[in-house]
Amino acid sequence: MPRLAPLLTCLFGLLLLASTPTRAQEMPPWGTGESQGQDLSIYLVTFGPGDDVASWFGHGSLVVEDQRLKQSRLYNYGMFSFDSTMLARYAMGRLEFWVDDAGPGGTFRFYRSLNRDVRLQELNLSPAQKVEMGRLLAVNVLPENRHYLYHHYNDNCVTRLRDAIDKVVGGQFHQSMNAPGRMTLRDHTRRYSDVGPAMGLLLDFLMNDEIDKPVTRWQEAFLPDELERQVAELQVVGEDGQKHPLVAKTINIYAAQGRPVTPSEPPKYAPLLLVLGLLLGGGAAGLGFWIRRSGGARAPRILLGLQNLLVGLVAGIPGLALFIMWLFTDHTVTYRNENLFLANPLTVLAVPLGIQLMLGSPRAIERLRRLWRTLAALGVLGLMLKVLPMFDQDNWRLIALLLPLSMGLEGACTLARGRAAAAGPAEPLSPSLKASGS
């Protein structure tokens, strides 16, 4: 199945640590059968969000400890390699991750140095289940088993922990969490990316309606905090036939200082984006009117050209990237994205045309008018298609921002073009043409 790369995401990664593969560790005692179930402790570890995009969503691991033999290992499914092929594999959505083991103490100190939460939940498993978990992790970390193709929502460093816990409790976890989720995957992504609004808006632009479908609580456990919450409330049937909590005790190793709390709901900034879109579109129309009234004055022409240049960069490059990701990569959450009605490869043409307008090209205004008329028409078409069930992408925020902007730029170019046409050859937009007397 095609996979989404960690950050589209650029979208979107859940890990902090990254390295090249290390040599295989010696098989621990729970992998050789030397450990006894009553001596083992299994911990789910949750690391809080960090400062960079790759760590906004937090991270998770499992720890196995043999108290009798004084050995413990932390199993981390969030490893990937920064080798010469990493960028190409990332761009194509084919980046491999793997599980590695390390000493818990050093890992905890490292996350603490980054001011990230470190919380442990000791799992209330039977001796036989602890042995099974230890063996499962010891086998997973072997070189022939350790690699997997990463998917931000379906197969990541946290879903692997969820699946391992579910396996040792006989599928009770999956069965209990098969209820409707609290919100969509997009809403979860938006609330975690609220710490960086610009990047959050970019991620919102890049992802299609695949993440707008209803999900179960089980699927929500792609997030460390969600998995931690679900494990804390889970009741499982034990060997005695009675239900008991899956978590025996919780240990807070470190609480981050001064770090903003992840909001429980996604941000509601659609009205703000609509106001911004109207202001930018209205401002563009105002520049077009200024050009018309001034007979093609240099200042408003340069400002309108600069606005076209910036819009072409800020909206056009993501639109071009989105189009390429749909056609040529395995990023399935970008396919058939309705935001291509709003920004696409055509939008990039505003960059060279904006530069031409700033330099006084007499043809730039007409070309920009045609460009923005096409883009505005596409935006209106995308809006009208919302009445059809298949066009159900949650992209109203992007429509509110980009459609008024496209319409305003089209209006600006129409106003400026009208003045140039009325003035005739005696008052061209280009100063060089005035000098030539043509």
C-alpha positions as CSV (number, residue, x, y, z in Angstrom):
1,M,0.0,0.0,0.0
2,P,1.4,3.5,-0.8
3,R,2.7,5.4,2.2
4,L,2.9,9.0,3.3
5,A,6.4,10.2,4.2
6,P,6.9,11.5,7.7
7,L,6.6,15.2,6.9
8,L,4.6,15.2,3.7
9,T,4.2,15.9,5.5
10,C,7.0,17.0,5.5
11,L,3.5,16.4,7.0
12,F,3.7,15.3,9.2
13,G,6.6,13.0,11.3
14,L,6.1,11.7,14.8
15,L,9.7,11.1,15.8
16,L,12.7,13.0,17.1
17,L,15.7,10.6,17.0
18,A,17.1,9.6,13.6
19,S,20.3,7.8,12.9
20,T,21.9,5.2,10.6
21,P,21.4,1.5,11.5
22,T,23.5,0.2,14.3
23,R,24.8,-3.4,14.6
24,A,22.4,-5.9,16.0
25,Q,22.3,-6.0,19.7
26,E,22.9,-9.2,21.6
27,M,19.6,-11.0,22.2
28,P,18.3,-9.9,25.6
29,P,17.2,-12.5,28.1
30,W,13.5,-12.1,27.3
31,G,14.4,-13.0,23.8
32,T,16.3,-16.1,24.7
33,G,13.7,-17.4,27.2
34,E,16.0,-16.8,30.2
35,S,13.6,-14.2,31.7
36,Q,10.7,-15.3,33.8
37,G,7.4,-13.6,33.4
38,Q,7.1,-12.6,37.1
39,D,10.5,-10.8,36.8
40,L,9.5,-8.7,33.8
41,S,7.9,-5.2,33.7
42,I,6.5,-3.7,30.5
43,Y,6.2,0.1,30.2
44,L,4.5,2.2,27.6
45,V,6.5,5.5,27.3
46,T,5.0,8.7,26.0
47,F,7.2,11.6,25.0
48,G,5.6,15.0,24.7
49,P,5.8,17.3,21.7
50,G,9.0,19.1,20.8
51,D,9.9,22.4,19.1
52,D,10.5,21.3,15.5
53,V,7.8,20.1,13.0
54,A,9.0,16.5,13.1
55,S,8.4,16.4,16.9
56,W,5.1,18.4,17.2
57,F,3.1,15.2,17.4
58,G,5.2,13.6,20.2
59,H,6.7,10.1,20.3
60,G,6.3,6.8,22.0
61,S,8.3,3.6,22.9
62,L,8.0,0.4,24.9
63,V,10.4,-0.6,27.7
64,V,11.1,-4.1,28.9
65,E,12.8,-4.5,32.2
66,D,14.0,-7.7,33.9
67,Q,14.3,-6.8,37.6
68,R,16.0,-10.1,38.5
69,L,18.7,-9.9,35.9
70,K,19.0,-6.1,36.1
71,Q,18.5,-5.5,32.4
72,S,16.2,-3.1,30.5
73,R,15.8,-2.0,26.9
74,L,13.8,0.8,25.3
75,Y,12.3,-0.2,21.9
76,N,11.9,2.8,19.5
77,Y,10.1,2.3,16.1
78,G,10.9,5.8,15.0
79,M,14.3,5.4,13.4
80,F,15.3,6.5,9.9
81,S,18.5,7.1,8.0
82,F,19.9,10.4,6.7
83,D,21.8,8.8,3.9
84,S,22.3,9.9,0.3
85,T,19.0,8.4,-0.8
86,M,16.9,9.8,2.1
87,L,15.6,12.9,0.3
88,A,14.6,11.0,-2.8
89,R,12.8,8.3,-0.8
90,Y,11.1,10.9,1.3
91,A,10.0,12.9,-1.8
92,M,8.5,9.7,-3.3
93,G,6.7,8.7,-0.1
94,R,8.9,5.6,0.3
95,L,10.9,6.3,3.3
96,E,11.7,3.2,5.5
97,F,11.7,3.3,9.3
98,W,13.0,0.7,11.6
99,V,12.9,-0.3,15.3
100,D,16.0,-0.1,17.4
101,D,16.7,-0.6,21.1
102,A,18.6,1.5,23.6
103,G,19.1,2.1,27.2
104,P,16.0,3.8,28.8
105,G,18.0,6.1,31.1
106,G,20.0,7.7,28.4
107,T,16.9,8.2,26.2
108,F,14.9,9.7,29.0
109,R,17.8,12.2,29.8
110,F,17.9,13.1,26.1
111,Y,14.2,14.0,25.9
112,R,14.5,15.8,29.2
113,S,17.3,18.0,27.8
114,L,14.9,18.9,25.0
115,N,12.2,19.9,27.6
116,R,9.8,17.2,26.4
117,D,7.5,15.3,28.7
118,V,8.5,11.8,29.7
119,R,5.7,9.6,31.1
120,L,5.6,5.9,31.8
121,Q,2.6,3.5,32.1
122,E,3.4,0.1,33.6
123,L,1.2,-2.4,31.8
124,N,-0.8,-4.7,34.0
125,L,0.0,-7.9,32.0
126,S,0.1,-11.5,33.2
127,P,3.5,-13.2,33.4
128,A,2.8,-15.1,30.1
129,Q,1.8,-11.8,28.4
130,K,5.0,-10.1,29.6
131,V,7.1,-13.0,28.2
132,E,5.2,-12.7,24.9
133,M,5.7,-8.9,24.7
134,G,9.4,-9.3,25.4
135,R,9.9,-12.0,22.8
136,L,7.9,-10.0,20.2
137,L,10.1,-6.9,20.7
138,A,13.3,-8.8,20.7
139,V,12.4,-10.5,17.5
140,N,11.2,-7.3,15.8
141,V,14.5,-5.6,16.4
142,L,16.4,-8.3,14.5
143,P,17.9,-7.0,11.2
144,E,15.7,-9.1,9.1
145,N,12.5,-7.8,10.8
146,R,13.3,-4.3,11.9
147,H,12.4,-2.3,8.8
148,Y,8.9,-1.1,7.7
149,L,7.5,1.4,5.3
150,Y,6.3,4.4,7.3
151,H,2.8,5.9,7.0
152,H,2.0,8.9,9.2
153,Y,-1.5,7.8,10.1
154,N,-1.6,4.0,9.4
155,D,1.8,2.6,10.3
156,N,4.1,4.7,12.4
157,C,6.2,4.5,15.6
158,V,3.0,4.7,17.8
159,T,0.7,2.4,15.8
160,R,3.4,-0.3,16.1
161,L,3.2,0.0,19.9
162,R,-0.6,-0.1,19.8
163,D,-0.5,-3.3,17.6
164,A,2.0,-5.0,19.9
165,I,-0.2,-4.3,23.0
166,D,-3.3,-5.5,21.2
167,K,-1.5,-8.7,20.2
168,V,-0.5,-9.7,23.7
169,V,-4.0,-9.0,25.2
170,G,-5.6,-11.1,22.5
171,G,-7.2,-8.4,20.4
172,Q,-9.1,-6.8,23.3
173,F,-7.6,-3.4,22.7
174,H,-8.8,-3.2,19.1
175,Q,-12.2,-4.5,20.0
176,S,-12.7,-2.0,22.8
177,M,-11.5,0.9,20.7
178,N,-13.7,0.1,17.7
179,A,-16.0,3.0,18.6
180,P,-16.3,6.2,16.7
181,G,-13.4,8.6,17.2
182,R,-13.6,12.0,18.7
183,M,-12.6,13.8,15.5
184,T,-11.2,13.3,12.0
185,L,-7.5,12.8,11.3
186,R,-7.4,16.3,9.8
187,D,-8.7,17.8,13.0
188,H,-6.1,16.0,15.0
189,T,-3.4,17.1,12.6
190,R,-4.6,20.7,12.8
191,R,-4.7,20.9,16.6
192,Y,-1.2,19.5,16.9
193,S,0.1,21.9,14.2
194,D,-1.5,24.9,15.8
195,V,1.8,25.6,17.4
196,G,3.0,26.7,13.9
197,P,0.1,28.3,12.1
198,A,1.9,28.8,8.7
199,M,3.1,25.2,8.6
200,G,-0.2,24.0,9.8
201,L,-2.0,25.8,7.0
202,L,0.5,24.2,4.5
203,L,-0.2,20.8,5.8
204,D,-4.0,21.5,5.6
205,F,-3.5,22.5,2.0
206,L,-1.6,19.4,1.0
207,M,-3.9,16.8,2.4
208,N,-7.1,15.5,0.7
209,D,-10.4,14.1,1.9
210,E,-8.8,10.8,2.9
211,I,-8.2,12.3,6.3
212,D,-11.8,13.7,6.5
213,K,-13.5,10.4,6.8
214,P,-15.0,9.2,10.1
215,V,-12.4,7.2,12.1
216,T,-12.5,4.9,15.1
217,R,-10.7,5.5,18.4
218,W,-8.4,2.7,17.3
219,Q,-7.3,4.8,14.3
220,E,-6.9,7.9,16.5
221,A,-4.1,6.1,18.3
222,F,-1.6,7.1,15.7
223,L,-0.9,9.8,18.2
224,P,1.2,9.1,21.3
225,D,-1.2,11.1,23.6
226,E,-4.2,9.3,22.2
227,L,-2.6,5.9,22.8
228,E,-1.7,6.9,26.3
229,R,-5.2,8.0,27.0
230,Q,-6.8,4.8,25.6
231,V,-4.4,2.5,27.4
232,A,-5.2,4.3,30.7
233,E,-8.9,3.7,30.4
234,L,-8.8,0.2,28.9
235,Q,-10.2,-2.7,30.9
236,V,-9.1,-6.2,29.8
237,V,-10.2,-9.6,30.8
238,G,-7.4,-11.4,32.8
239,E,-6.6,-15.1,33.3
240,D,-9.1,-15.1,36.2
241,G,-11.9,-14.1,33.8
242,Q,-12.4,-10.8,35.5
243,K,-11.8,-7.3,34.0
244,H,-9.0,-5.2,35.3
245,P,-7.2,-2.0,34.3
246,L,-4.5,-2.4,31.7
247,V,-2.4,0.2,33.5
248,A,-1.0,-0.8,36.8
249,K,0.7,2.5,37.6
250,T,1.8,5.7,36.0
251,I,5.2,7.3,36.5
252,N,6.0,10.9,35.5
253,I,9.7,11.1,34.8
254,Y,9.7,14.7,33.6
255,A,7.1,17.4,32.9
256,A,8.1,20.0,30.3
257,Q,8.5,23.5,31.6
258,G,6.7,26.4,29.8
259,R,5.7,24.4,26.8
260,P,2.2,25.2,25.4
261,V,-0.4,22.6,25.9
262,T,-1.8,20.9,22.7
263,P,-5.3,22.2,22.3
264,S,-8.1,19.7,22.7
265,E,-9.9,21.1,19.5
266,P,-8.6,22.2,16.2
267,P,-8.2,26.0,15.8
268,K,-11.2,27.9,14.3
269,Y,-9.5,30.4,12.1
270,A,-11.7,30.2,9.0
271,P,-13.2,33.7,9.6
272,L,-9.7,35.2,10.0
273,L,-8.6,33.6,6.7
274,L,-11.7,35.0,5.0
275,V,-10.9,38.5,6.3
276,L,-7.3,38.1,5.2
277,G,-8.4,36.9,1.7
278,L,-10.8,39.8,1.3
279,L,-8.1,42.3,2.4
280,L,-5.5,40.9,0.0
281,G,-8.0,40.6,-2.8
282,G,-9.4,44.1,-2.1
283,G,-5.9,45.5,-1.8
284,A,-5.0,44.1,-5.2
285,A,-8.2,45.6,-6.7
286,G,-7.2,48.9,-5.1
287,L,-3.8,48.8,-6.9
288,G,-5.6,48.1,-10.2
289,F,-7.8,51.1,-9.6
290,W,-4.8,53.3,-8.8
291,I,-3.1,52.2,-12.0
292,R,-6.2,53.1,-13.9
293,R,-6.6,56.5,-12.3
294,S,-2.9,57.4,-12.6
295,G,-2.5,56.4,-16.2
296,G,-0.1,53.5,-15.4
297,A,2.0,55.1,-12.7
298,R,5.1,53.3,-11.8
299,A,4.5,52.8,-8.0
300,P,1.2,50.9,-8.1
301,R,2.4,48.9,-11.1
302,I,5.4,47.8,-9.1
303,L,3.3,47.0,-6.0
304,L,0.8,45.0,-8.1
305,G,3.7,43.1,-9.8
306,L,5.2,42.4,-6.4
307,Q,1.9,41.0,-5.0
308,N,1.6,38.7,-8.0
309,L,5.2,37.6,-7.5
310,L,4.6,36.8,-3.8
311,V,1.3,35.0,-4.4
312,G,2.9,33.0,-7.2
313,L,5.6,31.8,-4.8
314,V,3.5,31.3,-1.7
315,A,0.5,29.6,-3.3
316,G,2.0,28.5,-6.6
317,I,4.9,26.4,-5.4
318,P,2.7,24.4,-3.0
319,G,0.2,24.0,-5.8
320,L,2.9,22.7,-8.1
321,A,4.2,20.4,-5.4
322,L,0.7,19.1,-4.7
323,F,0.2,18.3,-8.4
324,I,3.5,16.5,-8.7
325,M,2.8,14.5,-5.5
326,W,-0.5,13.3,-6.9
327,L,1.0,12.2,-10.2
328,F,4.4,10.8,-9.2
329,T,4.6,9.8,-5.5
330,D,3.1,7.4,-3.0
331,H,1.7,10.2,-0.8
332,T,-1.9,8.9,-1.1
333,V,-3.3,11.7,1.2
334,T,-2.4,14.2,-1.6
335,Y,-4.2,12.5,-4.5
336,R,-7.2,14.2,-6.2
337,N,-6.9,17.2,-3.8
338,E,-9.7,19.7,-4.2
339,N,-7.2,22.5,-3.3
340,L,-5.9,22.2,-6.9
341,F,-8.9,24.2,-7.9
342,L,-7.5,27.1,-5.8
343,A,-3.7,26.8,-6.4
344,N,-2.0,24.7,-9.0
345,P,0.9,24.8,-11.5
346,L,-0.8,27.7,-13.3
347,T,-0.4,29.8,-10.2
348,V,3.4,29.7,-10.6
349,L,3.1,31.7,-13.8
350,A,2.3,34.7,-11.6
351,V,6.0,34.8,-10.7
352,P,7.5,35.6,-14.1
353,L,4.5,37.7,-15.1
354,G,4.7,39.7,-11.9
355,I,8.4,40.4,-12.5
356,Q,7.5,41.5,-16.1
357,L,4.8,43.8,-14.7
358,M,7.3,45.4,-12.3
359,L,9.7,45.9,-15.2
360,G,7.0,47.7,-17.2
361,S,6.1,45.1,-19.8
362,P,2.9,46.3,-21.6
363,R,1.7,42.7,-22.2
364,A,2.1,41.5,-18.6
365,I,-1.3,43.0,-17.4
366,E,-3.3,41.2,-20.1
367,R,-1.5,37.9,-19.5
368,L,-2.1,38.2,-15.7
369,R,-5.7,39.1,-16.3
370,R,-6.2,35.9,-18.3
371,L,-4.3,33.9,-15.7
372,W,-6.3,35.1,-12.7
373,R,-9.6,34.9,-14.6
374,T,-8.8,31.2,-15.2
375,L,-7.8,30.6,-11.6
376,A,-10.8,32.4,-10.3
377,A,-13.1,30.4,-12.5
378,L,-11.5,27.2,-11.3
379,G,-11.9,28.3,-7.7
380,V,-15.6,29.1,-8.3
381,L,-16.0,25.7,-10.0
382,G,-14.4,24.0,-7.0
383,L,-16.8,25.8,-4.7
384,M,-19.9,24.9,-6.8
385,L,-18.9,21.2,-7.0
386,K,-19.2,21.1,-3.2
387,V,-22.9,20.3,-3.7
388,L,-21.8,16.8,-5.0
389,P,-21.2,14.1,-2.3
390,M,-17.8,13.2,-3.8
391,F,-16.4,16.7,-3.3
392,D,-16.4,16.5,0.5
393,Q,-12.9,17.7,1.4
394,D,-12.8,19.9,4.4
395,N,-11.0,22.8,2.7
396,W,-13.3,25.7,3.5
397,R,-10.5,27.6,5.2
398,L,-8.4,27.5,2.0
399,I,-11.4,28.6,-0.1
400,A,-12.0,31.5,2.2
401,L,-8.4,32.6,1.8
402,L,-7.5,31.9,-1.8
403,L,-10.7,32.4,-3.8
404,P,-11.2,36.1,-2.8
405,L,-7.5,36.6,-3.5
406,S,-7.8,35.2,-7.0
407,M,-10.9,37.2,-7.8
408,G,-9.3,40.4,-6.4
409,L,-6.2,39.9,-8.6
410,E,-8.3,39.3,-11.6
411,G,-10.2,42.5,-10.9
412,A,-7.0,44.4,-10.4
413,C,-5.6,43.3,-13.8
414,T,-9.0,44.1,-15.5
415,L,-9.0,47.6,-14.1
416,A,-5.3,48.2,-15.0
417,R,-5.8,46.8,-18.5
418,G,-8.9,49.0,-19.0
419,R,-6.8,52.1,-18.4
420,A,-4.0,50.9,-20.7
421,A,-6.5,50.2,-23.5
422,A,-8.3,53.6,-23.0
423,A,-5.0,55.5,-23.0
424,G,-3.8,53.9,-26.2
425,P,-0.2,54.0,-27.5
426,A,0.4,57.5,-26.2
427,E,0.3,56.4,-22.6
428,P,1.7,52.8,-22.5
429,L,2.5,51.1,-19.2
430,S,6.1,50.7,-20.2
431,P,8.3,53.9,-19.7
432,S,10.6,52.5,-22.4
433,L,7.8,52.6,-24.9
434,K,7.1,56.3,-24.0
435,A,10.7,57.1,-24.7
436,S,10.6,55.4,-28.0
437,G,7.7,57.4,-29.2
438,S,5.9,54.3,-30.5
